[in-house]
């Protein structure tokens, strides 16, 4: 249990449930969830890289994530969500890596090894 200095008890359960929902829907090559504190409820930042985002606009990616986590957001269990949602090629460009290496990547482990994550 973590109070994040706000006097509100936060559990790892919410973060794990968010992780589980996102992994089930998007099969990410990389997923990072950061608890950024709380007001009435936790505020999470999500960084995710997924092949599921290929050909999907950034706005639509956000909508897809909000749909997956909609129940938590609407109930107030999750107060706020910030996202950074990228395709593997977008992530490679941001990391200044050769985008040609993605043809060989098939697993999260290979992706993590390539980027030292």
N, C-alpha and C positions, 0 to 999 in steps of 0.2 A: 504494500500500500504506500502510495506516494502523495504527499500533500502539496508539493511544488511551491510551498511558501504561501499558499492562498488560503489555508485552513480548510480546504475541501479535499476529501480523500479521493484519490484517483487509484484505480486498480489497473494492473497490467491486463486484466481480462478484456477491457474494451479494445486496447491496442491489438491484442491477439485475435479478437473477433474481426476487427477491421482487416487485419492481415489475412485471415482465413478467407473472408469474403472476396478481397481483391485478388488473392492467389487463385481462387476457384474460377473467377470470371475472366481474368486477364492473363493468367499463366506468365507472370512477369519474369524476365531474365534478371531483373534487379528490382528490389522493393525496399525502400527505407521509410519507416514511419517514425516521426519525431513528435513527442509530446511537447507542445509549446506553452504549457501552462493551462490555467483555467480561469474562467469568470464564474458563470453559473455551472458550466460543464467543461470538459476538456476541449482543447483546441489542438488539432493535429495537422502536421505538415507531411505530405506524402510525395515522395520521389519514386517514380516508377518508369521502367523501360520494358516495353512489351511489343511483340510483333503484332498484337491485336490493334495497335494504333496506326499501322500502315494504311495510308489512304483515308484516314479519318482526320478531320480538321481539329485544331486545338480546342476550339469551343465545344465541339461534339465529344471530344475525349473527356473534358470536364463534366459534361452532362452525363456521360456513361458512368463515370465514377460516382457522381452525385446520386444517380439512380440506384447503384449498388448499395450505397450507404444512406439512402433516403430515409429509411425507417429510423436510423440513429439520429439523423439531422432533424427530422420532423418531431421526434419525441423529445428533443432537447438533451438526449444522452450525450450527443456530440455537439458542442456549441459552434465550432467553426472548423473549416477545412481549407487548407491551402494546398495546391497541387503543382507539381512539375512532372508532366507526362510526356515521355518521348519515345520515339521509335529507336531501334538500335542504331540506325544510321545517324539520326539527329544526335544521339548520345555520343557517338564516335566523333562527330564534327565538333561538338562542345568540348570533348576531351582532347581534341586535336590529334586523333588517331586515324589511321588509314581505314576508310570505310570499306575497302575491298576485303577486309578480314572477316566480314560477317557471313559469307557463304559457308564457312566451316563451322560456325558456332551453332550447336544444337542443344546445349544444356545451360542451365544457370551456372553450373560449376565452370564451364568453359568461358562464359562471359565474365565471371568474377575473376578468373585467372588472368584473362587478357587485360583487365582493368585494375588488377590488384585490389579488388574489393573484398 
